[in-house]
């Protein structure tokens, strides 16, 4: 079975949307306090949950027509996006260790994709 490019695109877009969801969840978490109403009426948390739901729908659709061993490693690209978003929105430091981790993720994805040929 070969994996269509359309399935790869769906999974990649889902990964980016999921990483955006993580940003909204963190942003919404700053406003949470001891009262449950702070969660129930928190629009950032709702957007984050919605983004995760949307990314899950794209993952399901993308994975229905391709090889899991090719598609699922693409999900790890969300970590790469999240590193960039965390720097942009929360001014988190991008350290050498984090960059090395991103490099290892990219090398791993490359090796997995080469293994399917």
NUNU-49176 format. One record per residue: residue number from 0; residue in three letters; y, x, z of N, C-alpha, C, O in turn. Coordinates in pm, whole numbers. Layout:
BEGIN
   num   residu      n.v      n.u      n.w     ca.v     ca.u     ca.w      c.v      c.u      c.w      o.v      o.u      o.w
   NUM      ALA        Y        X        Z        Y        X        Z        Y        X        Z        Y        X        Z
...
# end
This chain:
BEGIN
   num   residu      n.v      n.u      n.w     ca.v     ca.u     ca.w      c.v      c.u      c.w      o.v      o.u      o.w
     0      UNK     -119       85        0        0        0        0      124       89        0      135      182       80
     1      UNK      215       61      -87      342      131      -88      449       45      -21      437      -77      -14
     2      UNK      550      110       26      657       41       96      776       23        3      833      122      -43
     3      UNK      814     -102      -25      929     -124     -113     1060      -78      -48     1075      -81       74
     4      UNK     1151      -36     -132     1283        7      -86     1353     -107      -12     1425      -84       85
     5      UNK     1333     -230      -57     1398     -344        8     1355     -356      154     1435     -393      239
     6      UNK     1228     -325      182     1182     -328      321     1248     -219      403     1283     -240      519
     7      UNK     1264     -102      343     1331        8      413     1476      -27      442     1527        2      551
     8      UNK     1543      -89      347     1683     -128      366     1694     -231      477     1784     -221      561
     9      UNK     1604     -329      480     1608     -430      586     1592     -366      724     1663     -402      818
    10      UNK     1499     -273      735     1477     -207      863     1596     -118      900     1636     -115     1017
    11      UNK     1652      -48      804     1769       36      832     1889      -48      876     1959      -13      971
    12      UNK     1914     -158      806     2025     -246      844     1999     -305      982     2090     -316     1064
    13      UNK     1875     -343     1007     1838     -393     1140     1862     -289     1248     1904     -324     1359
    14      UNK     1836     -163     1217     1859      -55     1314     2007      -41     1347     2044      -23     1463
    15      UNK     2090      -47     1245     2234      -35     1267     2285     -154     1348     2364     -137     1441
    16      UNK     2241     -274     1314     2283     -393     1388     2235     -384     1533     2309     -422     1625
    17      UNK     2114     -335     1555     2063     -318     1691     2146     -219     1771     2169     -239     1890
    18      UNK     2191     -112     1705     2275      -14     1777     2411      -73     1812     2467      -41     1917
    19      UNK     2463     -158     1726     2588     -229     1757     2565     -324     1876     2651     -338     1962
    20      UNK     2448     -387     1879     2413     -473     1992     2414     -397     2123     2458     -449     2225
    21      UNK     2365     -274     2122     2364     -192     2243     2506     -166     2292     2532     -164     2412
    22      UNK     2598     -146     2200     2737     -121     2237     2797     -245     2305     2867     -233     2405
    23      UNK     2769     -362     2249     2820     -485     2310     2756     -511     2445     2822     -560     2536
    24      UNK     2627     -479     2460     2563     -498     2590     2626     -407     2696     2651     -450     2808
    25      UNK     2651     -283     2660     2716     -192     2756     2857     -239     2788     2899     -238     2904
    26      UNK     2930     -279     2687     3065     -328     2708     3065     -451     2799     3147     -464     2889
    27      UNK     2972     -541     2773     2962     -662     2855     2915     -633     2996     2952     -703     3090
    28      UNK     2834     -528     3012     2782     -493     3144     2894     -449     3239     2881     -463     3360
    29      UNK     3002     -395     3184     3114     -354     3268     3178     -472     3340     3237     -456     3447
    30      UNK     3167     -590     3283     3231     -708     3342     3138     -787     3434     3180     -887     3493
    31      UNK     3013     -742     3447     2917     -816     3530     2941     -782     3677     2958     -666     3714
    32      UNK     2940     -888     3760     2948     -868     3904     2833     -942     3971     2735     -975     3904
    33      UNK     2842     -970     4097     2730    -1030     4171     2706    -1177     4138     2601    -1231     4173
    34      UNK     2799    -1242     4074     2784    -1384     4046     2723    -1405     3907     2765    -1341     3811
    35      UNK     2625    -1493     3896     2556    -1515     3769     2651    -1568     3663     2625    -1551     3543
    36      UNK     2759    -1630     3703     2853    -1682     3603     2918    -1569     3524     2962    -1591     3411
    37      UNK     2924    -1450     3581     2982    -1337     3507     2891    -1298     3391     2937    -1237     3294
    38      UNK     2765    -1333     3399     2672    -1308     3288     2675    -1425     3190     2678    -1405     3069
    39      UNK     2675    -1546     3243     2665    -1665     3160     2786    -1683     3068     2772    -1739     2959
    40      UNK     2901    -1638     3109     3022    -1659     3029     3079    -1529     2973     3199    -1517     2951
    41      UNK     2992    -1433     2950     3033    -1302     2903     3007    -1294     2752     2892    -1280     2709
    42      UNK     3112    -1303     2673     3094    -1309     2528     3038    -1179     2471     2968    -1180     2371
    43      UNK     3069    -1066     2534     3017     -938     2484     2865     -931     2500     2795     -884     2410
    44      UNK     2815     -979     2614     2670     -984     2632     2607    -1077     2529     2500    -1047     2476
    45      UNK     2672    -1189     2503     2619    -1284     2405     2614    -1222     2266     2516    -1241     2193
    46      UNK     2717    -1148     2227     2718    -1081     2096     2608     -975     2091     2540     -962     1990
    47      UNK     2592     -900     2200     2487     -799     2205     2347     -859     2190     2264     -807     2115
    48      UNK     2323     -967     2259     2194    -1035     2249     2175    -1092     2108     2066    -1084     2052
    49      UNK     2281    -1149     2053     2274    -1200     1916     2245    -1090     1815     2169    -1111     1720
    50      UNK     2306     -974     1835     2281     -862     1745     2136     -816     1754     2074     -787     1652
    51      UNK     2082     -809     1876     1941     -773     1890     1850     -876     1824     1749     -840     1762
    52      UNK     1885    -1002     1837     1806    -1107     1772     1812    -1092     1620     1709    -1100     1553
    53      UNK     1931    -1070     1566     1945    -1052     1422     1868     -929     1374     1803     -934     1269
    54      UNK     1874     -820     1449     1800     -700     1409     1650     -725     1413     1576     -672     1330
    55      UNK     1604     -803     1509     1461     -836     1516     1415     -916     1396     1306     -894     1344
    56      UNK     1498    -1009     1352     1466    -1089     1232     1455     -998     1110     1364    -1012     1029
    57      UNK     1549     -904     1098     1544     -810      985     1422     -719      993     1361     -688      891
    58      UNK     1386     -675     1114     1266     -592     1131     1141     -668     1086     1058     -614     1014
    59      UNK     1129     -791     1130     1011     -871     1095     1002     -889      944      895     -872      884
    60      UNK     1113     -924      883     1114     -943      738     1082     -813      665     1002     -812      572
    61      UNK     1143     -704      708     1120     -575      644      977     -526      661      918     -474      567
    62      UNK      922     -543      779      788     -492      807      678     -578      747      562     -535      741
    63      UNK      711     -696      704      609     -783      647      561     -735      510      455     -778      464
    64      UNK      637     -647      445      601     -603      310      581     -453      296      578     -402      184
    65      UNK      568     -381      406      555     -236      395      461     -179      498      401     -251      579
    66      UNK      451      -48      494      365       23      587      438       44      719      551       94      722
    67      UNK      374        7      827      432       23      959      460      170      989      561      203     1050
    68      UNK      370      259      945      387      402      972      506      462      898      554      569      935
    69      UNK      554      395      796      673      440      723      798      372      780      901      436      798
    70      UNK      788      243      807      905      165      846      946      182      991     1065      193     1021
    71      UNK      850      185     1082      888      188     1223      964      314     1262     1055      305     1344
    72      UNK      931      431     1209     1014      549     1242     1161      533     1202     1248      597     1260
    73      UNK     1189      448     1103     1328      426     1064     1408      358     1174     1531      371     1180
    74      UNK     1338      287     1262     1404      221     1374     1471      325     1464     1574      297     1526
    75      UNK     1413      445     1470     1471      548     1557     1608      594     1509     1680      661     1583
    76      UNK     1645      560     1388     1780      593     1342     1886      518     1422     2003      556     1422
    77      UNK     1845      412     1491     1940      342     1577     1991      434     1687     2104      418     1733
    78      UNK     1909      530     1731     1955      626     1831     2066      714     1776     2160      749     1848
    79      UNK     2055      749     1651     2159      830     1586     2289      751     1581     2396      802     1615
    80      UNK     2280      626     1539     2399      541     1533     2459      519     1671     2581      523     1689
    81      UNK     2372      496     1770     2420      471     1905     2494      591     1961     2591      575     2035
    82      UNK     2450      711     1927     2521      832     1971     2664      832     1915     2759      862     1987
    83      UNK     2677      798     1789     2810      794     1727     2895      683     1788     3012      705     1819
    84      UNK     2837      564     1805     2913      451     1863     2957      484     2006     3069      451     2045
    85      UNK     2869      548     2084     2904      576     2223     3021      674     2231     3103      666     2322
    86      UNK     3027      765     2137     3141      857     2132     3269      783     2092     3375      801     2152
    87      UNK     3256      698     1991     3371      626     1937     3428      524     2036     3550      517     2055
    88      UNK     3341      445     2099     3388      334     2182     3398      366     2330     3479      306     2401
    89      UNK     3317      461     2380     3317      491     2523     3356      635     2554     3352      678     2670
    90      UNK     3393      710     2451     3435      849     2465     3330      933     2538     3365     1024     2614
    91      UNK     3202      904     2514     3095      982     2574     3082     1115     2500     3105     1123     2380
    92      UNK     3046     1217     2573     3034     1351     2516     2911     1360     2425     2805     1306     2455
    93      UNK     2929     1429     2314     2816     1463     2227     2786     1610     2253     2858     1699     2208
    94      UNK     2679     1634     2326     2643     1769     2367     2547     1832     2267     2494     1766     2178
    95      UNK     2526     1961     2284     2431     2032     2199     2290     1977     2216     2214     1968     2120
    96      UNK     2256     1939     2337     2123     1883     2362     2106     1749     2290     2001     1722     2233
    97      UNK     2209     1666     2292     2204     1538     2221     2192     1560     2070     2116     1492     2002
    98      UNK     2268     1656     2019     2259     1687     1876     2121     1741     1840     2068     1710     1734
    99      UNK     2063     1821     1929     1927     1870     1905     1828     1755     1903     1735     1753     1821
   100      UNK     1847     1658     1992     1761     1540     1992     1772     1461     1863     1671     1418     1809
   101      UNK     1893     1443     1815     1914     1375     1687     1847     1453     1574     1785     1395     1486
   102      UNK     1861     1584     1578     1796     1668     1477     1645     1651     1479     1582     1642     1374
   103      UNK     1587     1646     1598     1442     1627     1609     1400     1490     1555     1295     1477     1491
   104      UNK     1481     1389     1582     1451     1255     1528     1450     1260     1375     1358     1208     1312
   105      UNK     1552     1321     1318     1560     1329     1172     1445     1410     1112     1391     1374     1008
   106      UNK     1408     1520     1178     1294     1600     1131     1166     1517     1140     1083     1519     1049
   107      UNK     1149     1445     1250     1031     1362     1266     1021     1253     1160      912     1229     1106
   108      UNK     1131     1188     1130     1132     1086     1024     1096     1149      891     1022     1090      812
   109      UNK     1149     1266      865     1118     1336      739      970     1367      729      908     1341      625
   110      UNK      912     1421      835      770     1453      833      683     1328      815      585     1330      741
   111      UNK      720     1220      883      643     1097      868      651     1041      726      553      989      673
   112      UNK      769     1052      666      782     1002      530      705     1090      431      651     1039      333
   113      UNK      700     1219      456      623     1309      368      473     1286      384      396     1307      291
   114      UNK      433     1243      501      292     1218      526      236     1099      452      114     1082      444
   115      UNK      322     1015      399      274      897      326      247      927      179      202      838      106
   116      UNK      274     1048      134      253     1083       -7      125     1162      -23       91     1201     -135
# end
